Amino acid sequence: MIRNLIFDWSGTLVDDLTPVLEATNRVFTAHGKPPFDRQTFREKFYLPYEGFYKEHIPHAPLRELEEVFREVFRELHHSVSLLPGAREILEYCHSRELPVFLLSTVHQADFEDQSRRLGVNHFFREAYAGVPDKRDAIHGILKDHNLRPEETLFVGDMEHDIATARHGGIRSCAVLTGYDSLAKLQKSLPDHIAPDMFAVTEILKRHTVPEPLPPIPTVGALIVGPDKKLLMLHTLKWSGLWGIPGGKIKPGEPAEKALKREILEETGLKITGIEFALAQDCIRSKEFYKPAHFVLLNYLAKTTQKKVTLNPEADDFRWCTLQECYQLKLNTPTRILLDWYKSR
């Protein structure tokens, strides 16, 4: 199953070959080298580009070459356009709630300008641009976003993209819309080869049928402290949103016993006066860090303690008035629970 997508930018989602070729040739002619025609450039160019320039202009400082390239490219980058099927595949991923990331050597400012102008910047959960050697970044992306390698696909148009996928232990898809030819890409042994993004979308359709998620019963409590304030926790699992403490019910464990255990583990608080509030369905919430189906059993509880001791599941807490709670960036189930508390 493919659950996460990492895209290259140049030659994969956008056609920027003309301005890149023009900028590269300006660098070459500035150092007395003959320019490339389009076909020769596609055969000779490779990443990381530091090696490419060292091969052809060995004595020039890379920073000097980059300055010339950037100056020319910035004059021409308004001509960069989306490749056929690029918008469609991004919309498909968005509609299926597939996390999309970008990993590219393109300069960060150029990516931001182009993606904003083309109206696709909002599709990316995070963009890693300006990365000279993508192999240096791939493990960090997987770790930072808790992506399983076997469920992650890297889509790119160059041998370096396929090598990056292999380095990260993830699946690869080579597209023929960009810089490297079919012959070059075949040598890199990608898992999939597609003529364009329409074909990549078809590959995704065959590999992204959502598996049924088993419902997971959980308990959580809105805790009222000794000064009548409510306890809110901040957790990265809920996209950095605020919520209530709680967790999963263990097999054979009564719900209230699970609630007391989870609250003690997560906050160090002992609770009393437990009152059932409401049950909520939480199925594939975009706010939770991975697809899941929770049955949320929400309770109201009291504590005489004020000192909170967090475990690693949360990174901050606050005792808040009801009004102060609503001023926080809340996850949706917590906001629903607070609405219930306000209305009772």
C-alpha positions as CSV (number, residue, x, y, z in Angstrom):
1,M,0.0,0.0,0.0
2,I,1.2,3.5,-0.8
3,R,0.2,5.9,2.0
4,N,2.7,8.7,1.5
5,L,4.1,10.6,-1.5
6,I,7.4,12.4,-2.0
7,F,7.7,14.4,-5.2
8,D,10.6,15.9,-7.0
9,W,9.8,19.3,-8.5
10,S,11.8,20.1,-11.7
11,G,11.0,17.8,-14.5
12,T,8.5,15.9,-12.4
13,L,5.7,18.3,-11.5
14,V,6.9,21.3,-13.5
15,D,8.6,21.9,-16.9
16,D,11.6,24.1,-16.2
17,L,14.0,22.5,-18.6
18,T,14.2,25.6,-20.9
19,P,15.2,28.1,-18.2
20,V,17.6,25.6,-16.5
21,L,19.3,24.9,-19.9
22,E,19.6,28.6,-20.6
23,A,21.0,29.3,-17.2
24,T,23.4,26.4,-17.4
25,N,24.6,27.5,-20.8
26,R,25.2,31.0,-19.6
27,V,27.4,29.5,-16.9
28,F,29.3,27.5,-19.5
29,T,29.8,30.4,-21.9
30,A,31.0,32.6,-19.1
31,H,33.8,30.1,-18.6
32,G,34.6,29.6,-22.3
33,K,32.7,26.3,-22.6
34,P,30.5,25.6,-25.6
35,P,26.7,25.5,-24.8
36,F,24.7,22.3,-24.8
37,D,21.8,21.6,-27.0
38,R,18.7,20.2,-25.4
39,Q,19.4,16.6,-26.1
40,T,23.0,16.7,-25.1
41,F,22.1,18.4,-21.8
42,R,19.6,15.7,-21.0
43,E,22.3,13.1,-21.5
44,K,25.1,14.9,-19.7
45,F,23.4,16.6,-16.8
46,Y,23.2,14.8,-13.5
47,L,22.8,15.3,-9.8
48,P,24.2,16.2,-7.4
49,Y,25.0,19.2,-9.6
50,E,28.3,19.9,-7.8
51,G,29.8,16.8,-9.4
52,F,28.4,17.9,-12.8
53,Y,30.1,21.3,-12.6
54,K,33.3,19.9,-11.2
55,E,33.5,17.6,-14.3
56,H,33.0,20.4,-16.8
57,I,34.3,23.5,-15.1
58,P,36.7,22.0,-12.5
59,H,38.5,25.2,-11.3
60,A,35.6,27.6,-10.8
61,P,34.2,28.0,-7.3
62,L,30.7,26.5,-7.0
63,R,29.3,29.5,-5.3
64,E,30.4,31.7,-8.3
65,L,28.7,29.3,-10.7
66,E,25.5,29.2,-8.6
67,E,25.3,33.0,-8.6
68,V,25.4,33.2,-12.4
69,F,22.9,30.4,-12.7
70,R,20.5,32.0,-10.2
71,E,20.7,35.4,-11.9
72,V,19.7,34.0,-15.3
73,F,17.2,31.5,-13.9
74,R,15.4,34.2,-11.9
75,E,14.9,36.2,-15.1
76,L,13.3,33.2,-16.8
77,H,11.5,31.2,-14.1
78,H,8.2,32.9,-14.7
79,S,8.0,30.6,-17.8
80,V,7.9,27.4,-15.6
81,S,4.6,25.6,-16.0
82,L,2.9,22.5,-14.5
83,L,3.5,19.3,-16.5
84,P,0.4,17.4,-17.7
85,G,-1.3,15.5,-14.9
86,A,0.6,17.4,-12.1
87,R,-2.4,19.2,-10.7
88,E,-4.6,16.2,-11.1
89,I,-2.3,13.9,-9.1
90,L,-1.9,16.5,-6.4
91,E,-5.7,16.8,-6.2
92,Y,-6.1,13.0,-6.2
93,C,-3.7,12.8,-3.2
94,H,-5.5,15.5,-1.4
95,S,-8.9,13.9,-2.0
96,R,-7.6,10.6,-0.6
97,E,-5.8,12.3,2.3
98,L,-2.4,11.0,1.2
99,P,0.3,13.1,2.8
100,V,2.4,14.8,0.1
101,F,6.0,16.1,0.5
102,L,8.4,17.8,-1.8
103,L,12.2,17.0,-2.0
104,S,14.0,19.0,-4.6
105,T,17.3,20.8,-5.5
106,V,15.4,23.8,-6.7
107,H,16.1,26.9,-4.6
108,Q,13.7,27.4,-1.8
109,A,12.6,30.9,-3.0
110,D,12.1,29.7,-6.5
111,F,9.9,26.8,-5.4
112,E,7.8,29.1,-3.2
113,D,7.3,31.6,-6.0
114,Q,6.5,29.0,-8.6
115,S,4.3,26.8,-6.4
116,R,2.3,29.9,-5.3
117,R,2.0,31.3,-8.8
118,L,0.8,27.9,-10.1
119,G,-1.6,27.4,-7.2
120,V,-0.2,24.2,-5.8
121,N,1.7,25.3,-2.7
122,H,-1.1,24.2,-0.4
123,F,-0.9,20.6,-1.5
124,F,2.4,19.9,0.3
125,R,2.5,19.0,3.9
126,E,6.1,20.1,3.9
127,A,8.6,21.1,1.2
128,Y,12.3,20.3,1.4
129,A,13.8,22.5,-1.3
130,G,17.3,23.6,-2.0
131,V,18.7,20.2,-1.1
132,P,21.9,19.5,-3.3
133,D,22.0,15.8,-2.5
134,K,18.6,14.4,-1.7
135,R,20.1,11.3,-0.2
136,D,21.2,13.5,2.7
137,A,17.6,14.4,3.5
138,I,15.5,11.3,2.9
139,H,16.0,9.6,6.2
140,G,15.2,12.8,8.1
141,I,11.9,13.2,6.2
142,L,10.9,9.7,7.0
143,K,11.8,10.1,10.7
144,D,10.3,13.6,11.1
145,H,6.9,12.6,9.8
146,N,6.8,9.0,11.0
147,L,6.6,7.6,7.5
148,R,6.9,3.9,7.0
149,P,9.4,3.3,4.1
150,E,7.4,0.4,2.7
151,E,4.3,2.7,2.4
152,T,6.2,5.7,0.9
153,L,6.8,6.4,-2.8
154,F,9.3,8.9,-4.3
155,V,8.4,10.2,-7.7
156,G,11.1,11.8,-9.8
157,D,12.6,12.2,-13.2
158,M,16.3,11.5,-12.7
159,E,18.6,8.7,-11.7
160,H,19.5,10.6,-8.5
161,D,15.8,10.5,-7.5
162,I,15.8,6.7,-7.8
163,A,19.1,6.4,-6.0
164,T,17.6,8.6,-3.2
165,A,14.6,6.3,-2.9
166,R,16.8,3.3,-2.7
167,H,19.0,5.0,-0.1
168,G,15.9,5.7,2.0
169,G,14.6,2.1,1.6
170,I,11.4,3.4,-0.1
171,R,9.6,2.7,-3.4
172,S,10.4,4.7,-6.5
173,C,8.6,5.8,-9.6
174,A,10.5,7.3,-12.6
175,V,8.6,9.7,-14.9
176,L,9.7,10.4,-18.5
177,T,8.7,14.1,-18.5
178,G,11.9,15.6,-17.3
179,Y,15.7,15.5,-17.5
180,D,16.7,11.9,-17.8
181,S,16.0,9.6,-20.8
182,L,14.3,6.3,-20.5
183,A,17.6,4.5,-21.1
184,K,19.2,6.3,-18.2
185,L,16.3,5.7,-15.9
186,Q,16.0,2.1,-16.7
187,K,19.6,1.6,-15.6
188,S,18.7,2.9,-12.1
189,L,16.0,0.1,-11.7
190,P,13.0,2.0,-10.4
191,D,10.1,0.1,-9.0
192,H,7.8,1.8,-11.5
193,I,8.2,3.8,-14.8
194,A,5.5,6.1,-16.0
195,P,5.3,8.3,-19.1
196,D,3.6,11.2,-17.2
197,M,1.7,12.1,-14.1
198,F,-1.6,10.7,-15.4
199,A,0.1,7.3,-15.4
200,V,1.5,7.8,-11.9
201,T,-2.1,8.5,-10.7
202,E,-3.2,5.1,-12.2
203,I,-0.3,3.4,-10.3
204,L,-1.5,5.1,-7.1
205,K,-5.1,3.9,-7.7
206,R,-3.9,0.4,-7.8
207,H,-1.9,0.7,-4.6
208,T,-3.9,3.1,-2.4
209,V,-7.2,1.4,-1.8
210,P,-7.7,2.1,1.9
211,E,-7.7,-0.9,4.1
212,P,-10.5,-1.1,6.7
213,L,-9.3,0.3,10.0
214,P,-10.4,-1.6,13.1
215,P,-12.1,0.6,15.6
216,I,-10.0,1.3,18.7
217,P,-11.8,2.1,21.9
218,T,-10.2,5.0,23.9
219,V,-11.0,7.0,27.0
220,G,-10.3,10.6,27.8
221,A,-11.3,13.1,30.4
222,L,-12.0,16.8,30.7
223,I,-10.4,17.4,34.1
224,V,-11.6,20.1,36.5
225,G,-8.9,21.3,38.9
226,P,-9.2,22.6,42.4
227,D,-9.6,26.2,41.1
228,K,-12.3,25.1,38.6
229,K,-9.9,25.4,35.7
230,L,-9.7,22.8,33.0
231,L,-6.6,20.9,32.0
232,M,-5.4,21.1,28.3
233,L,-2.5,19.1,26.9
234,H,-0.4,19.9,23.8
235,T,0.6,16.9,21.7
236,L,2.4,16.5,18.4
237,K,0.3,13.4,17.6
238,W,-2.6,15.7,17.0
239,S,-0.8,18.0,14.6
240,G,0.4,20.3,17.4
241,L,-3.2,20.9,18.6
242,W,-4.5,21.1,22.2
243,G,-6.7,18.4,23.7
244,I,-7.4,16.3,26.8
245,P,-5.4,13.4,28.3
246,G,-6.5,9.9,27.6
247,G,-5.6,6.8,25.7
248,K,-6.5,3.2,24.6
249,I,-8.4,0.7,26.6
250,K,-6.5,-2.5,27.2
251,P,-8.1,-5.9,26.4
252,G,-10.3,-6.9,29.3
253,E,-9.9,-3.5,31.1
254,P,-13.1,-1.7,32.3
255,A,-13.4,1.8,30.8
256,E,-13.2,3.8,34.0
257,K,-10.2,1.8,35.2
258,A,-8.5,2.5,31.9
259,L,-9.3,6.2,32.3
260,K,-7.8,6.4,35.7
261,R,-4.7,4.6,34.5
262,E,-4.2,6.7,31.4
263,I,-4.7,10.0,33.3
264,L,-2.2,8.9,36.0
265,E,0.3,7.8,33.3
266,E,0.0,11.0,31.2
267,T,-0.4,13.7,33.9
268,G,0.4,12.2,37.3
269,L,-3.1,13.2,38.5
270,K,-5.5,11.1,40.5
271,I,-9.1,11.7,39.5
272,T,-12.5,11.4,41.2
273,G,-16.1,12.3,40.5
274,I,-15.9,10.6,37.1
275,E,-19.0,11.3,35.0
276,F,-19.6,10.0,31.5
277,A,-20.0,12.8,29.0
278,L,-20.4,11.6,25.4
279,A,-19.0,9.2,22.8
280,Q,-17.5,10.4,19.6
281,D,-16.5,8.7,16.3
282,C,-13.1,9.8,15.0
283,I,-12.4,8.1,11.7
284,R,-9.3,9.0,9.7
285,S,-9.0,12.4,11.2
286,K,-6.7,14.7,9.3
287,E,-5.6,16.1,12.6
288,F,-4.2,12.8,13.9
289,Y,-0.7,11.9,12.7
290,K,-1.7,8.6,11.0
291,P,-4.9,7.0,9.7
292,A,-7.0,5.6,12.6
293,H,-10.5,4.8,13.7
294,F,-11.1,5.8,17.3
295,V,-14.2,5.4,19.4
296,L,-13.7,8.2,21.9
297,L,-15.4,7.7,25.3
298,N,-15.3,11.2,26.9
299,Y,-15.6,11.8,30.6
300,L,-15.7,14.6,33.0
301,A,-13.6,14.2,36.1
302,K,-12.2,16.2,39.1
303,T,-8.9,16.4,40.8
304,T,-7.6,18.0,44.0
305,Q,-4.1,18.2,42.6
306,K,-2.6,21.0,40.5
307,K,0.9,19.7,39.8
308,V,1.0,18.0,36.4
309,T,3.8,15.5,35.5
310,L,3.8,14.9,31.7
311,N,5.0,11.7,30.1
312,P,6.6,11.8,26.6
313,E,3.2,11.8,24.8
314,A,2.6,15.5,25.5
315,D,5.0,18.4,25.5
316,D,3.0,21.1,27.3
317,F,0.0,21.7,29.5
318,R,-2.2,24.5,30.7
319,W,-4.9,25.0,33.3
320,C,-7.5,27.2,31.6
321,T,-10.8,28.8,32.1
322,L,-13.5,27.6,29.6
323,Q,-13.0,30.9,27.7
324,E,-9.2,30.4,27.6
325,C,-9.7,26.9,26.3
326,Y,-11.6,28.2,23.3
327,Q,-8.7,30.5,22.6
328,L,-6.3,27.6,22.1
329,K,-5.9,25.7,18.8
330,L,-8.0,22.7,19.7
331,N,-8.4,19.4,18.1
332,T,-11.9,18.7,16.9
333,P,-13.0,16.1,19.4
334,T,-11.9,18.3,22.3
335,R,-13.8,21.3,20.9
336,I,-16.9,19.1,20.7
337,L,-16.4,18.0,24.3
338,L,-16.0,21.6,25.5
339,D,-19.2,22.5,23.7
340,W,-21.0,19.8,25.7
341,Y,-19.4,21.1,28.9
342,K,-20.5,24.6,28.1
343,S,-24.1,23.7,27.4
344,R,-24.7,21.4,30.5
